Amino acid sequence: MDGVLPSYLTLVLLVQCYVLCLVINEPILNITFDQSALLALKACISHKPHNPLTTNWSTSTSICNWIGVTCGSKHRRVIVLNLSYMGLSGTIPPHIGNLSFLVSLSVANNSFHGSVPSELSRLYRLEEMDFHFNSFNGEIPASLGLLSRLRVLILRGNSFTGTIPVSLCNISSLGQIYLGFNFLTGFIPSSIFNISSLQIVSLQKNELSGPMPTIFFDMPSLRIINLSKNKLAGGLPRDMFHHLSKLEQFEVSHNQLYGKIPPTLFKCKQLYFLGLWGNNFKGRLPPEIGNLTVLTNLYLGYNNFEGAIPSEFGNLRNLVEFAMDNNNFTGLIPYEIFNISSLQYISMPENKLSGQLPSNIGLFLPNLQVLYIGGNQLSGTIPSSISNASQLIGLDIVSNSFWGLIPNAIGNLRLLRILYLGYNNLTAELASLFSSLSNCQYLTQINLSANLLNGILPSSVGNLSASLQRFRLSQCGIRGSIPPNISNLSNLFLLSLHRNALAGPIPNTMERLQKLQLLDLQSNKLEGPMLSNLCRLKSLYYLSLNSNKLSGRIPPCISNLTSLRHLYLAFNQLSSVVPLSFWSLTNIEQVDLSLNFLSGSLSIDIGEMKALNILDLSINQLAGEIPTTIGGLIDLDSLSLAGNRLEGSIPESFGKMVSLKYLDLSNNELNGEIPKSLENLSYLKFLNVSFNKLRGKIPTGGPFVNFSAASFMSNDALCGTPLLQVPPCKEGPRPKQVAIVHILRYVLPTIGLLILGVSVVIFLTKCKKIKNAKSSSEVELPPLATWRRVSHQELLQATEGFSVSNLIGEGSFGSVYKGTLSDGTNVAIKVLNLQVEGAFSRFDAECEVLRNIRHRNLVTIISACSNMDFKAFVLEYMPNGNLGMWLYSDSCFLNMLQRLNIMIDVAAALEYLHFGSTMAIVHCDLKPNNVLLDEDMVAHVADFGIAKLLVEGDSLTQTMTLATIGYMAPEYGSEGIVSSRGDVYSYGILLIETFTRKQPTDSMFDGEMSLKNWIVESLPTSVIEVCDANLLRNESDYTATEECLSSILELALGCCADLPEERINMKNAFVRLNKVMPFLRLLTYDMEREKGSGEQEASQEAETTPKCGTTNDEETKGKRAENARRGKHGGNAKRSVGRRKPEDRVLKASEGHFRNGVLDVKHLLRPTPSTVNDSGSHRVTKGKTKGGGKKNGAVKYLLCDIMNMET
């Protein structure tokens, strides 16, 4: 028995030791699993020198001591793995799923990539998973829905794709989910809002679509919803906020949501952040918005909200940031807003707010940092109290109607960085203003453009902040020279002083502005050579010196500007050849050197400028042939070489410029055929090859089906379809025709002899009859094959015996009657008053003239009737009367586009009379009543036919005054000297009258004041006041309209200069008006689109368009109504050179063409270099008359009005 007991005890001890060993070895075994998983992770991480795991994660130490690893105190298992912000790169291995005790896993802000392993779903104890800001991709594993204890899921800032797994909605413990900044698509699962424990839903910056999820149950824990920057559509569910009583942040900006804000939103009393920016919400803001008393951030910009801002905004006493940009808010800004002392940011630009700023605006806003209220209808002065807002960083009141002095107290805002006061009616004492602004040492941007500053730019501008980067002082009437010390602003990268009156040279010191990227000095009076110092501005991207008086050559060093992309040197006095180095600017995109005196030829290196999309070298003196290498410009969008002396053929390589939309080669000496390769230019919308020496068949394929006769006029050897007003092409004889020719070769001589004999007999017989009938009432007109014979008897019948009821006008030279010929043709019949001295000779002269002229904008002569006591012309009848009737009728209206179209037509007619016919013709009596309008509102110049023959040796004087008072040139009225320059003067007066609706003989013009002087005094600041108010009644963009009107009136003044030699010629006036037409059409098109004009509105316009013509023809009225509905100039949009449809948008608008989004057309209407001789007459080339003499037998006529009618 004694032996058994020790044995039993021994056994018990052995069992206890075994059990103890098992208990001790289990943690060791499990911790080995954890170590293996972590070592697998280490193996998937790139071994970089800065990798902290490389040496720290070693098997020689316990994993519980490894960096980023936390073990539980009870089991010594890994419960937290935090590798965030360690700069690690690699993938996550599936072995991590073996860390079965893991509660928190974070690898945030590293560079992990690849997919998330589905084995992570085995971490059933996991509560927090943070993978944000890595590069994970692929879909979010649906197996993550098995993590039943998960409270926080953060996957934002990766590259996940696919949809949000619905399985995530099964995690009942989920409180926070962050999936933003990925590429997730599809709908937001509605069941996600069934998780009662949910506190935060952040899904912003994905591509989620569909409607806003509906919330059916109370969500007492939900505090934050951020769904911004997706593609969600539809409205906000009406009862959505009824279940969100604890909502603190609601952010749905930058979606496609629409409709009104549900009233229940304003019951969320704990809401402190509301973001609705960038949707299509509409309606008024209700007063209940004042209930959100804890609101700190409110963003309502870029929606369609309307109405007044409720005064209850003043209840938002905690508001810090408030933005409602680009809506339709109207009325006053509630003064209560300016009493919220917590406000730091106020942004309300681009609305329709009116009224004035409170005089104490700065007294109760001690924390205000930003005040942006530009683009409204605010007025009044800038309160000096704004200087009390000492924390102000940005002040933007641009594009309002503020007036008065800019307070120097603004200089007390020492922290100011942005100062935008442009496009108001502000004035300033510039020297003191810039001295005060020198105190603002943090200023980076200044915009004072388009104000009434009207002073000299002081040297104190050089004392402005050295931090200044953008300085805009355009359109302010600034005079004097550019101060040399402007170069002290060494950090400038944008300097815009355009459209001022700055004179003198560009200062040499400009070369110090080494950071300058944009330099805009266009439309000033700068003179002198274009400095080579500008070549040292190596960062220059945009250079515009258009419309100055710069002379000399383009410096060869311009090739040093390798960053240059936009170069505008048009309308200066630059001469000499374009330097060869210029063509090495291979990265330049837009070049405009037009309206200079550049000579030489185009370099073959032009084809290396591969980036070019706009090239304008028009109206220079370039000669030689167009190099074939130009075809290498495959990205070129617009090319104009018009108005030079280029010769040779159009290169076939033009067909390679497949992006070309605008091509103008007019007014050169080009010959040969139009290349058929141009048919390949499928994007070509505008083509002008007129006034050259081209020959052969006009291509018919591709874009040529859309071109009109205006594209090819004055090329005498072209042939093609009759629609292009060219003769048909002669085809080679067919085999049958050849046989017939051979047969007739032997028959024709016999037939010819027979015909000749018969003709002689008939001729002798007729001569005898004519001799015996000299008193006959009908005489032969000078032969003109196209005239129809009309007898005196037929004219009597057509006018009912020249009845007074058919009289439509009369003047000192006769009367005009409306009549209907026997074939039903409506005509106008001009019957001469033969009692007027010289009527017979004038009739004969007109017949001579009419043999040689024909133009679409001159009234067509159908026939003439003449005997000893009766002389008349039968003219094309114009059913829409004359321009004067439309301008001064209370029931008729011409919009700006129609008026410009009419004046372009008149310019085309005068250009033809002066340059286009075989003889130079002067009209002498241009006025509104001599501009007739056909059924399509196309203008035709009338009373152009009664000419005085100026034989060699006659002087250019006229003893009988034929012109109309107010329209005649000064030298004509005082000395009787006439020339084509007199017509230009009359055209300028007519152009002014057309857009001001003021006659030159108006009672307001007496003494020293005349119509012309009235315009001179009104430009450029009071254009709207002098122009016809009817032009502004439907215009939404007053700034663009004002610019167009200002530019047109400036052109008119260039036409009616007092001295003949200072006037431009009609060729240049015609080119410049045509050049602006596409932009005006684009402006009109954009205005109509902004107004939402549709078919209904267009039809209403057709119905209300006044019909001021005298015709009763219903078909004609229908055409005019249809043309009005289409918004065209009589539906004849393709008949004039340079006119294009607005929707084509063939010219890419460079920064030089626009000012803050507003079209700048002034530089398109620049005068071209003068082409007059000392006597004031035209230098006519290409076989035309030079001065007042003859050339190649051509005879110069003085074209005067014999009827002087008020038709």
Secondary structure, 3 states (H helix, E strand, C coil): CCCHHHHHHHHHHHHHHHHHHHHHHHHHHHHHHHHHHHHHHHHCECCCCCCCHHHHCCCCCCHHHCCCEEECCCCCCEEEEECCCCCCEECCCHHHHHCCCCCEEECCCCEEEECCCHHHHHCCCCCEEECCCCEEEEECCHHHHHCCCCCEEECCCCEEECCCCHHHHHCCCCCEEECCCCCCCCCCCHHHHHCCCCCEEECCCCCCEECCCCCCCCCCCCCEEECCCCEEEECCCCCHHHHCCCCCEEECCCCEEEECCCHHHHHCCCCCEEECCCCEEEEECCHHHHHCCCCCEEECCCCEEEEECCHHHHHCCCCCEEECCCCEEEEECCHHHHHCCCCCEEECCCCEEEEECCCCCCCCCCCCCEEECCCCEEEECCCHHHHHCCCCCEEECCCCEEEEECCHHHHHCCCCCEEECCCCEEECCHHHHHHHHCCCCCCCEEECCCCCCCCECCHHHHHCCCCCCEEECCCCCCECCCCHHHHHCCCCCEEECCCCCCEECCCHHHHHCCCCCEEECCCCEEEEECCHHHHHCCCCCEEECCCCEEEECCCHHHHHCCCCCEEECCCCEECCECCHHHHHCCCCCEEECCCCCCECCCCHHHHHCCCCCEEECCCCCCEEECCHHHHHCCCCCEEECCCCEEEECCCHHHHHCCCCCEEECCCCEEEECCCHHHHHCCCCCEEECCCCEEEEECCCCHHHHHCCHHHCCCCCEEECCHHHCCCCCCCCCCHHHHHHHHHHHHHHHHHHHHHHHHHHHHHHHHHHHHHHCCCCCCCCCCCCCCCCCCCHHHHHHHCCCCCHHHEEEEECCEEEEEEECCCCCEEEEEEECCCCCCHHHHHHHHHHHHCCCCCCCECCEEEEEEECCEEEEEEECCCCCEHHHHHHCCCCCCCHHHHHHHHHHHHHHHHHHHHHCCCCEECCCCCHHHEEECCCCCEEECCCCEEEEECCCCCCECCCCCCCCCCCCHHHHHHCECCHHHHHHHHHHHHHHHHHCCCCCCCCCCCCCCHHHHHHHHCCCCHHHHCCHHHHCCCCCHHHHHHHHHHHHHHHHHHCCCCHHHCCCHHHHHHHHHHHHHHHHHHHHHHHHHCCCCHHHHHHHHHHCCCCCCCCCHHHHHHHHHHHHHCCCCCCCCCCCCCCCHHHCCCCCCHHHEECCEECCHHHHCCCCCCECCCCCECCCCCCCCCCCCECCECEEEEECCCCECC
